[in-house]
Amino acid sequence: MAPCTPHLCEHPQMTAGRQDQGGPTEGGTRVRRSRSDFGGVAGNLALLAALPIGTAYLYFCARFNDGRLLPGPQADLGAFAESLAPGWETAAVTLAWLAFQALLQAFAPGPTVEGTPLEDGTRLRYRMNGRSSLLITAVAFAAGVGSGLFPLRWIYDHFGELISVVALFSYGFAFFLLIYGRATEPARQPRSVIVDYFLGAARHPRIPPVTGFDLKVFFEARPGLIGWMLVNCSFAAVQIERHGSLSTAMAVVCALQFAYVLDYFWHEPAILTTLDIQHENFGWMLVFGDLVWVPMTYTLQAHYLIDHAPELPIWAAALCVFLGLAGVTLFRLSNLQKHRFRCNSNGLLIWGQPAEFIETRHGNRLLVSGFWGWSRHSNYLGDWLLGLAWSLPCGFGSPLPYFYPIYAAFLLLHRERRDHRRCAAKYGEDWDRYCRRVRWRIVPGLY
């Protein structure tokens, strides 16, 4: 059995805030999600309704409620409702965007690599061309804006419509995934239609199966993650248009978030050892998270700053940048240690010393060197620090810009507990031994 670490990265979206989050590596074995995850059928139905409403409400707060969290006398409910009405132009632009990114995924230059072993020992092949796709997109976007074909503020002007159109697409596409998944990857144990719709009926849906276009890897990164950057550009352009200049706070937020995305594409193959890719089925939860949650809520800070940019002194901006770089460095280096150990633990050096690990009765190895000797999920801490760093430039006039670090804290804590239960059930006494060796869960000395 392939050597494993109890730490697995996972892509941002709904399940966490970032592409490489921690979780148990299962050495190629199928991890069957508990039906209690996300509340079962009742919880799935509730989230199907609540998450789009929550996304729209955050947009309302930023755009129509003067950046406040609770509705007040200044709230423009009529304009908010009108802005959400989907239009054909927005639908056409959305479909064109998805088609453009799909073409880049299929044909842009980049290496082809093998994923981790499946249950039968085979490996799927993936084209890792995210960097070239990002560059081509940037050039095409700049050309469209420069030629006047695509006004930079178009995204801002149609943001409410985009939320509605992409959310509706997510609902419809999840039906396709349900039908296609059940036809191509029959579930080992029957689940309700609601659960399969919400969580997905197939692990690796491809068109055609096995050798074709990988739907999950595509949606995990390309349309939403690159789209996030374009939304930020549009918001920054509107701020310049309204106020005559780009605020320091907006510059810091956009720079840190761009670094976040660039880091992902620079280390793109690491997604293949993530929990999302290895163990999660692909259904509405990930589709909505990839296409709606990321570009529509992770841009909240830039949205807020359009009309609420505080005076940010250079020293404060430098502190935010330092905190963000520290967070992304901790996040990336810890995940690289995990990824390299996951790929080949024999003879691996971490900080100049042979990697230490605990051998389990399953034959798996649990890494206890480097950052993974500090805590069981040190990458969570780096992820959260980065999110805090890009919220702080917004000041303290409203809690709205701090939605991401607050949401991420609760979600990461929940995931850590979920991973702990799963590993305890799988490894038993070996997991107890591991926990005695690596005492802290996320923050060394605190938790």
ZAMARGU-4260 file (C-alpha; in steps of 0.2 Angstrom, whole numbers, plus 5000, padded with zeros to 4 digits):
<rodrens>
0) 5000/5000/5000 | 5006/5017/4996 | 5013/5027/5011 | 5002/5040/5018 | 5001/5055/5029
5) 4986/5059/5039 | 4985/5076/5031 | 4978/5079/5014 | 4975/5095/5005 | 4958/5099/4998
10) 4952/5113/4986 | 4944/5128/4992 | 4927/5130/4989 | 4912/5125/4999 | 4921/5112/5010
15) 4934/5124/5016 | 4941/5141/5011 | 4956/5135/5002 | 4962/5123/4989 | 4974/5113/5000
20) 4966/5109/5017 | 4970/5095/5028 | 4962/5078/5030 | 4966/5060/5031 | 4975/5052/5016
25) 4967/5035/5014 | 4980/5027/5003 | 4969/5024/4988 | 4954/5016/4998 | 4937/5023/4996
30) 4931/5034/5010 | 4912/5032/5011 | 4905/5049/5018 | 4894/5047/5033 | 4876/5051/5029
35) 4876/5062/5044 | 4888/5073/5035 | 4879/5090/5031 | 4864/5084/5041 | 4858/5070/5029
40) 4843/5073/5018 | 4836/5086/5029 | 4853/5095/5030 | 4856/5094/5011 | 4839/5101/5007
45) 4842/5116/5019 | 4859/5120/5012 | 4852/5119/4994 | 4841/5133/4999 | 4851/5143/5012
50) 4868/5144/5003 | 4861/5154/4987 | 4851/5165/4999 | 4866/5168/5010 | 4877/5173/4995
55) 4863/5185/4989 | 4862/5192/5006 | 4881/5196/5007 | 4879/5205/4990 | 4864/5215/4997
60) 4874/5220/5012 | 4889/5226/5002 | 4880/5234/4988 | 4863/5240/4995 | 4865/5241/5013
65) 4880/5253/5014 | 4891/5239/5020 | 4881/5235/5035 | 4877/5217/5041 | 4860/5220/5047
70) 4846/5229/5036 | 4844/5247/5041 | 4834/5262/5034 | 4847/5265/5021 | 4844/5248/5013
75) 4837/5248/4995 | 4827/5232/4994 | 4819/5236/4978 | 4835/5239/4968 | 4842/5223/4976
80) 4828/5213/4970 | 4828/5220/4953 | 4847/5217/4951 | 4845/5199/4954 | 4833/5196/4939
85) 4843/5185/4927 | 4845/5192/4909 | 4850/5183/4893 | 4865/5193/4890 | 4872/5188/4907
90) 4867/5170/4903 | 4876/5171/4887 | 4892/5178/4894 | 4892/5165/4908 | 4891/5151/4895
95) 4904/5158/4885 | 4915/5160/4900 | 4913/5141/4904 | 4916/5136/4886 | 4932/5147/4885
100) 4939/5139/4901 | 4934/5122/4896 | 4944/5124/4879 | 4959/5130/4889 | 4958/5115/4900
105) 4957/5103/4885 | 4970/5112/4874 | 4981/5124/4883 | 4999/5118/4884 | 5005/5110/4900
110) 5011/5093/4907 | 5001/5078/4909 | 5003/5069/4926 | 4995/5054/4934 | 4984/5055/4949
115) 4985/5044/4965 | 4980/5025/4963 | 4962/5021/4962 | 4954/5006/4971 | 4959/4995/4957
120) 4977/5001/4956 | 4975/5011/4940 | 4979/5030/4939 | 4969/5043/4930 | 4979/5056/4919
125) 4977/5074/4921 | 4983/5089/4911 | 4990/5102/4922 | 4989/5118/4912 | 4983/5130/4924
130) 4997/5142/4923 | 4995/5144/4904 | 4976/5145/4905 | 4978/5159/4918 | 4990/5168/4907
135) 4979/5166/4891 | 4964/5172/4901 | 4973/5187/4907 | 4979/5192/4889 | 4961/5189/4882
140) 4953/5199/4896 | 4965/5213/4894 | 4962/5213/4875 | 4943/5213/4878 | 4944/5228/4890
145) 4957/5237/4879 | 4947/5236/4863 | 4931/5241/4872 | 4923/5224/4868 | 4921/5220/4887
150) 4919/5235/4898 | 4929/5232/4914 | 4914/5237/4925 | 4902/5225/4916 | 4905/5212/4930
155) 4901/5225/4944 | 4885/5231/4934 | 4879/5213/4932 | 4885/5205/4948 | 4867/5202/4955
160) 4862/5194/4938 | 4878/5183/4939 | 4874/5176/4956 | 4856/5171/4950 | 4862/5164/4933
165) 4877/5154/4940 | 4866/5148/4954 | 4853/5142/4942 | 4866/5134/4931 | 4873/5125/4947
170) 4856/5117/4950 | 4854/5112/4933 | 4871/5105/4930 | 4870/5095/4947 | 4855/5086/4939
175) 4866/5081/4924 | 4879/5075/4937 | 4866/5064/4946 | 4860/5056/4930 | 4877/5054/4922
180) 4886/5048/4938 | 4873/5035/4942 | 4875/5028/4924 | 4894/5028/4923 | 4899/5025/4941
185) 4885/5015/4950 | 4886/5018/4969 | 4891/5004/4980 | 4878/5007/4992 | 4861/5015/4987
190) 4858/5032/4993 | 4844/5044/4992 | 4842/5055/4976 | 4844/5070/4987 | 4860/5065/4994
195) 4867/5059/4977 | 4861/5076/4970 | 4869/5086/4984 | 4885/5076/4987 | 4887/5068/4970
200) 4884/5051/4962 | 4901/5049/4955 | 4919/5051/4961 | 4927/5055/4945 | 4915/5060/4931
205) 4923/5061/4914 | 4916/5063/4897 | 4919/5050/4890 | 4922/5040/4906 | 4940/5037/4912
210) 4949/5044/4897 | 4939/5060/4894 | 4937/5078/4900 | 4937/5078/4919 | 4923/5088/4926
215) 4928/5089/4944 | 4945/5095/4941 | 4939/5108/4929 | 4926/5115/4940 | 4937/5114/4955
220) 4949/5128/4949 | 4946/5136/4932 | 4930/5145/4930 | 4927/5151/4948 | 4945/5153/4954
225) 4951/5163/4939 | 4934/5172/4939 | 4937/5178/4956 | 4952/5188/4950 | 4942/5196/4936
230) 4928/5201/4948 | 4942/5210/4959 | 4948/5219/4944 | 4931/5225/4940 | 4928/5231/4958
235) 4945/5240/4958 | 4940/5248/4942 | 4924/5255/4949 | 4933/5262/4964 | 4945/5271/4953
240) 4931/5277/4942 | 4921/5284/4957 | 4935/5291/4968 | 4949/5295/4956 | 4961/5283/4962
245) 4965/5265/4969 | 4965/5265/4988 | 4980/5257/4997 | 4967/5245/5005 | 4960/5239/4989
250) 4978/5236/4982 | 4983/5226/4997 | 4967/5215/4996 | 4968/5212/4977 | 4987/5208/4979
255) 4985/5196/4993 | 4970/5187/4984 | 4980/5186/4968 | 4994/5178/4977 | 4982/5166/4984
260) 4976/5161/4967 | 4994/5161/4959 | 5000/5150/4973 | 4987/5137/4968 | 4991/5137/4949
265) 5010/5137/4953 | 5008/5121/4963 | 4993/5114/4953 | 4998/5095/4954 | 4995/5096/4972
270) 4976/5096/4969 | 4977/5078/4964 | 4981/5072/4982 | 4967/5083/4989 | 4952/5076/4998
275) 4940/5083/4985 | 4949/5074/4971 | 4953/5058/4980 | 4937/5055/4990 | 4923/5067/4987
280) 4910/5064/4974 | 4905/5078/4963 | 4888/5085/4965 | 4879/5101/4969 | 4889/5106/4984
285) 4906/5107/4975 | 4898/5114/4959 | 4890/5128/4969 | 4905/5131/4979 | 4916/5131/4964
290) 4906/5143/4953 | 4896/5154/4965 | 4903/5153/4983 | 4921/5157/4978 | 4919/5171/4965
295) 4904/5179/4974 | 4909/5179/4992 | 4928/5178/4992 | 4927/5195/4983 | 4917/5203/4997
300) 4932/5213/5004 | 4935/5221/4987 | 4916/5224/4985 | 4915/5233/5002 | 4931/5244/4998
305) 4923/5252/4983 | 4915/5265/4994 | 4922/5261/5011 | 4940/5262/5009 | 4949/5267/5025
310) 4965/5277/5026 | 4977/5264/5027 | 4995/5270/5032 | 5010/5262/5024 | 5015/5253/5040
315) 4998/5245/5042 | 4998/5240/5024 | 5015/5232/5026 | 5009/5222/5042 | 4994/5215/5032
320) 5006/5210/5018 | 5018/5202/5030 | 5004/5193/5039 | 4997/5187/5022 | 5014/5181/5016
325) 5017/5172/5032 | 5001/5163/5031 | 5003/5158/5012 | 5021/5152/5016 | 5015/5142/5031
330) 5001/5135/5021 | 5011/5131/5006 | 5027/5124/5014 | 5017/5113/5026 | 5007/5106/5011
335) 5022/5103/5001 | 5029/5093/5015 | 5013/5083/5015 | 5013/5081/4996 | 5031/5075/4995
340) 5029/5063/5009 | 5013/5057/5001 | 5021/5054/4985 | 5037/5046/4991 | 5041/5044/5010
345) 5057/5034/5008 | 5072/5044/5010 | 5063/5060/5011 | 5072/5074/5020 | 5062/5087/5030
350) 5072/5102/5037 | 5088/5092/5033 | 5083/5077/5043 | 5075/5060/5037 | 5056/5062/5038
355) 5049/5054/5054 | 5033/5044/5054 | 5022/5032/5063 | 5019/5015/5054 | 5001/5009/5056
360) 4994/4992/5055 | 4986/4996/5039 | 5003/4999/5032 | 5000/5018/5030 | 5013/5030/5037
365) 5008/5046/5048 | 5020/5060/5046 | 5026/5068/5062 | 5041/5079/5055 | 5042/5097/5050
370) 5026/5107/5052 | 5016/5091/5054 | 5026/5088/5070 | 5020/5105/5076 | 5001/5101/5074
375) 4990/5090/5065 | 4983/5103/5053 | 4997/5117/5052 | 4991/5122/5035 | 4974/5127/5042
380) 4983/5140/5052 | 4992/5147/5037 | 4975/5147/5027 | 4966/5157/5041 | 4980/5169/5043
385) 4980/5173/5025 | 4961/5176/5025 | 4963/5187/5040 | 4976/5197/5032 | 4966/5202/5017
390) 4951/5207/5028 | 4961/5218/5040 | 4964/5232/5026 | 4945/5235/5027 | 4946/5242/5044
395) 4933/5240/5058 | 4918/5250/5052 | 4908/5234/5048 | 4910/5215/5052 | 4905/5211/5034
400) 4923/5210/5027 | 4927/5198/5041 | 4915/5185/5034 | 4928/5175/5027 | 4940/5172/5042
405) 4924/5169/5053 | 4917/5157/5041 | 4933/5148/5038 | 4937/5147/5057 | 4921/5138/5060
410) 4922/5127/5044 | 4940/5122/5048 | 4936/5118/5066 | 4922/5107/5060 | 4933/5099/5047
415) 4947/5095/5059 | 4934/5087/5071 | 4927/5077/5056 | 4945/5071/5051 | 4949/5066/5069
420) 4934/5055/5070 | 4937/5047/5053 | 4956/5044/5057 | 4952/5037/5075 | 4939/5025/5067
425) 4952/5019/5054 | 4968/5019/5063 | 4962/5015/5081 | 4977/5013/5093 | 4989/5019/5080
430) 4979/5036/5079 | 4980/5037/5098 | 4999/5035/5097 | 5000/5048/5084 | 4989/5061/5094
435) 5001/5058/5109 | 5016/5062/5098 | 5007/5077/5089 | 4997/5085/5103 | 4991/5100/5095
440) 4976/5100/5083 | 4979/5116/5073 | 4988/5130/5083 | 5003/5124/5093 | 5002/5128/5111
445) 4984/5134/5110 | 4973/5121/5101
</rodrens>
